[in-house]
Each structure stands twice: as structure tokens, then as C-alpha cells.
Amino acid sequence: MNAKDIEEAKLALGKLRAMFNSLEAYTDVVRKQATPKAVEMYVALKTLADDYDEVGKALTETVTELKQKTIPEKFETEGVSSFTTTSGYRVTVSVTPRASMKGDKLLCFQWLRDNNLGDIVTETVNASTLSSVAKSMLEEGKELDPDLFLTYLQPNTSVTKIKKAA
């Protein structure tokens, strides 16, 4: 990708932004259609969203690579600590410490407690796991305590591309 490609991408992004601004009315338009047309409009928009997600993921991966590796390496190699672009952006590189647990969580928790860091240890419940438990309980005719948990049924529409008959 060269500078001309980036400029073309910026123009395309401008067009996408204009389209996104008109999407607010899209739901109202779909709502007024007969079901077959509404479904076709939904699938078209979902396909566009899927394509957008794919492009967005590729952009994010590229930006992350540049942000975390390429630019820091260039700054270090050339002894640069800060750079101001001709378009008015100042770019700096810094280092942020990150940490995660590896191995047995309970041993990690104990180490933190033993080293006067127990106040950062918290119990958590994964939201997907809790939803799965709620589903299982509903299938058994039970439910989570409504005074303690918010449960609801989330409607969902799926789209599956089918192969055309040969």
C-alpha cells in the first residue's frame, strides 16, 4: 500500500461514513417492508457488516503491528524519541509493563497474598458461563434468583449461506 492507496482509502472511508449516517433510517425502512424484502435487506446489510468486520480486523492487525513493533524498532534504530508529522501529529513511543498469570491460578493468588498484594485478588464469574448456566437451568424448569441476577431471552437472527444446487 502506498500513499496514493491510503488517500483512496480515506476517500472511501468518507463515503462509508456518509452511508453509516444514513443507516439510522435503515431500520425504519426495513420495518415497512414485507417479510421477504425485509429479510433480503437484512441479509444484504449483514453481509456488508461482515465484510466491514473483516476489513476492520485487517486494519487493526496492521495498526497493531506498526504500533507495537515496526515504529518502536525504527525509533530505537534511529535514536528517535518523538516525531511530528507534516499533518500535525506528534508520535512518541513508550513502554507499558503488562502482566498475566501463567500456571495454576490458585498458586498465583497465594503468591500475591503472601507478598501483600491480596487486595488485587478478586473472584469473577465469566458472563458466558453464567448465561450457559441460566440456559441449562431454564431447560430444567429452574432459574437464577431474580433478586440477584438479571436474566432475559435475547432474540437472535442467524444467516447461513447455502450452496446453490448444481
PEJO-V639520 format. One record per pair of residues at least 6 apart in sequence whose ideal C-beta (glycine too) atoms are under 6 Angstrom apart, sorted by sequence separation. I is the first residue (numbers start at 1). J is the second residue. D is the distance in Angstrom with one decimal. If there is no record, write none. Layout:
i: [I,I]
j: [J,J]
d: [D,D]
This chain:
i: [84,112,137,101,144,30,83,112,82,134,30,109,134,75,72,46,43]
j: [90,118,143,108,151,38,91,121,92,144,41,121,151,93,93,159,159]
d: [4.9,5.9,5.8,4.3,5.6,4.9,4.8,5.6,4.7,5.5,5.0,4.9,5.1,4.7,4.7,5.4,5.6]
